[in-house]
Amino acid sequence: MSIQLQTNELVRVLKEAALFAHSDNMIPVINAVHVEARGGELVAVATDRFTLGASKTELDEPGEFLAALSLRQVKTITQLAGAGKQCFSTVAIDADDKQVRVSFSSGETLTLPSEIERGAHHGWLKLLESVPDCEPSKAMDINPQLLAKFARLQGSRASRMRMHFFGHAKPIRVTVGDSFVGLVMPVRMPDEVSMDWVTPEWAREPERPARAARKPRAKKASTASKVAS
């Protein structure tokens, strides 16, 4: 299984997916980026169980590829690509059950051991395909730190994201441009909390005191009246 693509695109999809991987290396299957090529596209996927990110790019030629890279290995690949200033060169990658080989067009080659079982992301991606079974919820609790991850996606694509809601406690689907999709798990809302919006008292426009009615002015006596008197 071997594929070839632009080095800067490989770096981009690896870095974008890595934002959503779990930071704890004691859970190796999610402390990783899972990479798969099908047809003419390469997709990198990662999750920390609360969010999921999937970034894709185009291959130079159609090919098949399947690998799982630990975050440490992702960092090694992206650092080598940056140190060698390979942003506009190509890179070839192939993998088997024992190792992953990364070969840059400038001559640098990197061989990494296969540490994680491949293919775990197939089950995760099914969450993106599931059909909603209820109406969108009026309100959802979300950890703002989870949303902040999407702001770190590379390029101008991160300036806008679209969110799709599929019911109370259902994962929120996210799209950024046409080459990134993701999921955000909401925080469970207490049952006693109303989902209807009520403006807090402190955020309402203060009532202005009513103006006192003006007293009518007394009419001044005319000069003719004064002379007559």
C-alpha positions as CSV (number, residue, x, y, z in Angstrom):
1,M,0.0,0.0,0.0
2,S,1.7,3.2,-1.2
3,I,0.5,6.7,-2.0
4,Q,2.0,10.0,-3.1
5,L,0.9,13.5,-2.4
6,Q,2.1,17.1,-1.7
7,T,4.1,17.3,1.5
8,N,2.4,20.5,2.7
9,E,-1.0,18.7,2.3
10,L,0.1,15.7,4.3
11,V,1.3,18.0,7.1
12,R,-2.0,19.9,7.0
13,V,-4.3,17.0,7.4
14,L,-2.1,15.4,10.1
15,K,-2.0,18.6,12.1
16,E,-5.7,19.2,11.8
17,A,-6.7,15.8,12.8
18,A,-4.2,15.7,15.7
19,L,-6.0,18.7,17.3
20,F,-8.8,16.2,18.1
21,A,-6.8,13.3,19.4
22,H,-6.6,12.4,23.1
23,S,-3.4,13.7,24.8
24,D,-3.0,10.6,27.1
25,N,-0.6,8.1,25.6
26,M,-2.0,5.5,28.0
27,I,-5.0,5.2,25.6
28,P,-3.0,4.6,22.4
29,V,-5.9,4.0,20.0
30,I,-7.1,7.6,20.5
31,N,-3.7,9.1,21.2
32,A,-3.3,8.8,17.5
33,V,-4.2,9.9,14.0
34,H,-5.8,7.3,11.8
35,V,-5.0,7.7,8.1
36,E,-6.7,6.1,5.2
37,A,-6.5,6.6,1.4
38,R,-9.4,5.5,-0.8
39,G,-9.5,6.3,-4.5
40,G,-8.0,9.7,-5.0
41,E,-8.3,11.1,-1.4
42,L,-6.4,10.8,1.8
43,V,-8.4,11.2,5.1
44,A,-6.9,11.7,8.5
45,V,-9.2,11.1,11.6
46,A,-8.8,11.5,15.3
47,T,-11.0,11.6,18.4
48,D,-10.7,12.3,22.1
49,R,-14.2,10.8,22.8
50,F,-15.6,14.3,23.2
51,T,-14.8,15.7,19.7
52,L,-13.9,14.1,16.4
53,G,-12.0,15.7,13.5
54,A,-11.6,14.3,9.9
55,S,-9.5,16.2,7.4
56,K,-9.0,15.2,3.7
57,T,-6.8,16.1,0.8
58,E,-6.2,14.9,-2.7
59,L,-3.6,12.4,-3.8
60,D,-1.4,12.8,-6.8
61,E,-2.6,9.5,-8.1
62,P,-5.4,7.2,-6.8
63,G,-4.1,4.6,-4.3
64,E,-4.9,2.7,-1.1
65,F,-3.3,3.2,2.3
66,L,-4.2,2.4,5.9
67,A,-2.2,3.3,9.0
68,A,-2.4,4.6,12.5
69,L,0.2,7.1,13.7
70,S,0.7,8.0,17.4
71,L,0.8,11.7,18.2
72,R,4.5,11.3,18.8
73,Q,5.0,9.9,15.3
74,V,2.8,12.6,13.8
75,K,5.0,15.2,15.4
76,T,8.2,13.5,14.1
77,I,6.8,13.5,10.5
78,T,5.6,17.2,10.6
79,Q,8.8,18.4,12.2
80,L,11.0,16.6,9.6
81,A,8.9,18.1,6.8
82,G,9.3,21.6,8.3
83,A,13.0,21.3,9.0
84,G,13.7,20.1,5.5
85,K,11.6,22.9,4.0
86,Q,9.7,20.4,1.9
87,C,6.5,22.5,1.7
88,F,6.3,22.3,-2.1
89,S,7.8,18.8,-2.6
90,T,6.0,15.5,-2.7
91,V,6.1,12.6,-0.3
92,A,5.4,8.9,-0.7
93,I,4.0,6.8,2.1
94,D,3.6,3.1,2.4
95,A,2.7,0.9,5.3
96,D,2.2,-2.7,6.4
97,D,1.5,-4.4,9.7
98,K,5.0,-3.8,11.0
99,Q,6.0,-0.3,9.9
100,V,5.2,3.0,8.1
101,R,7.7,4.5,5.7
102,V,7.7,8.1,4.7
103,S,9.9,9.2,1.8
104,F,10.3,12.8,0.8
105,S,11.2,13.7,-2.8
106,S,14.3,15.5,-1.6
107,G,15.8,12.2,-0.3
108,E,14.9,12.2,3.4
109,T,13.3,9.0,4.6
110,L,11.6,8.1,7.8
111,T,10.7,4.6,9.0
112,L,8.3,4.3,11.9
113,P,7.1,1.1,13.7
114,S,3.4,0.2,13.6
115,E,2.3,0.7,17.2
116,I,-1.4,0.9,16.9
117,E,-4.1,-1.3,15.4
118,R,-5.3,0.1,12.1
119,G,-8.9,0.7,11.1
120,A,-10.4,1.9,14.4
121,H,-11.7,5.1,12.8
122,H,-14.2,3.2,10.6
123,G,-16.6,2.9,13.6
124,W,-16.1,6.5,14.6
125,L,-17.0,7.8,11.1
126,K,-20.4,6.0,11.3
127,L,-21.5,8.7,13.8
128,L,-21.3,11.2,10.9
129,E,-23.6,9.0,8.8
130,S,-26.3,8.3,11.4
131,V,-29.8,9.7,10.7
132,P,-31.3,12.0,13.3
133,D,-34.3,10.5,15.1
134,C,-35.7,13.6,16.7
135,E,-36.1,17.3,16.2
136,P,-33.2,19.6,17.0
137,S,-33.1,20.7,20.6
138,K,-34.0,24.3,21.6
139,A,-30.9,24.4,23.8
140,M,-27.7,22.4,24.3
141,D,-24.8,22.7,26.8
142,I,-21.4,22.7,25.1
143,N,-17.9,22.9,26.6
144,P,-16.4,26.0,24.9
145,Q,-12.9,24.6,25.0
146,L,-14.1,21.9,22.6
147,L,-15.3,24.5,20.1
148,A,-12.0,26.3,20.4
149,K,-10.3,23.4,18.6
150,F,-12.0,24.2,15.4
151,A,-10.6,27.8,15.4
152,R,-7.1,26.3,15.2
153,L,-7.7,24.7,11.8
154,Q,-5.2,25.9,9.2
155,G,-5.9,28.6,6.6
156,S,-8.9,30.8,6.0
157,R,-11.3,27.9,6.2
158,A,-11.3,28.3,10.0
159,S,-12.9,31.7,9.7
160,R,-16.4,30.1,9.5
161,M,-17.8,26.8,10.5
162,R,-21.3,25.3,10.1
163,M,-23.0,23.4,12.9
164,H,-25.8,20.9,12.5
165,F,-28.0,19.9,15.4
166,F,-29.8,16.6,15.7
167,G,-31.6,16.5,19.0
168,H,-31.0,16.7,22.7
169,A,-27.7,15.0,23.7
170,K,-26.9,14.0,20.1
171,P,-23.5,14.8,18.7
172,I,-23.3,18.1,16.9
173,R,-22.0,17.8,13.3
174,V,-19.5,20.4,12.1
175,T,-18.2,21.3,8.7
176,V,-15.4,23.7,7.9
177,G,-15.0,24.3,4.1
178,D,-15.3,21.3,1.9
179,S,-12.3,19.3,3.3
180,F,-13.0,19.0,7.1
181,V,-15.9,17.5,9.1
182,G,-16.1,17.0,12.8
183,L,-18.3,16.1,15.8
184,V,-18.8,17.7,19.2
185,M,-20.5,15.9,22.1
186,P,-22.8,18.1,24.1
187,V,-22.7,18.3,27.9
188,R,-25.8,16.6,29.5
189,M,-28.2,19.3,30.7
190,P,-29.9,18.9,34.1
191,D,-33.5,17.6,33.7
192,E,-34.9,20.5,35.6
193,V,-33.4,23.2,33.3
194,S,-35.8,24.7,30.9
195,M,-34.8,24.8,27.2
196,D,-36.8,28.0,26.6
197,W,-34.9,31.2,26.3
198,V,-35.4,33.8,28.9
199,T,-33.4,37.0,28.9
200,P,-31.7,37.4,32.3
201,E,-33.0,40.3,34.3
202,W,-29.6,41.9,34.4
203,A,-29.3,41.9,30.6
204,R,-32.6,43.6,29.9
205,E,-32.8,47.3,29.0
206,P,-33.6,49.2,32.2
207,E,-37.0,50.9,32.3
208,R,-36.7,54.6,32.0
209,P,-38.6,56.7,34.6
210,A,-41.7,58.4,33.3
211,R,-41.2,62.1,32.6
212,A,-43.3,64.4,34.8
213,A,-46.0,66.2,32.9
214,R,-45.1,69.9,32.3
215,K,-47.3,72.4,34.0
216,P,-49.0,74.7,31.6
217,R,-47.5,78.2,31.5
218,A,-49.6,81.1,32.9
219,K,-50.6,83.5,30.2
220,K,-49.0,86.9,30.5
221,A,-51.4,89.8,30.7
222,S,-51.4,91.9,27.5
223,T,-50.2,95.6,27.6
224,A,-53.7,96.8,26.6
225,S,-55.2,95.1,29.6
226,K,-52.6,96.7,31.9
227,V,-53.4,100.2,30.5
228,A,-57.1,99.6,31.0
229,S,-56.6,98.8,34.6
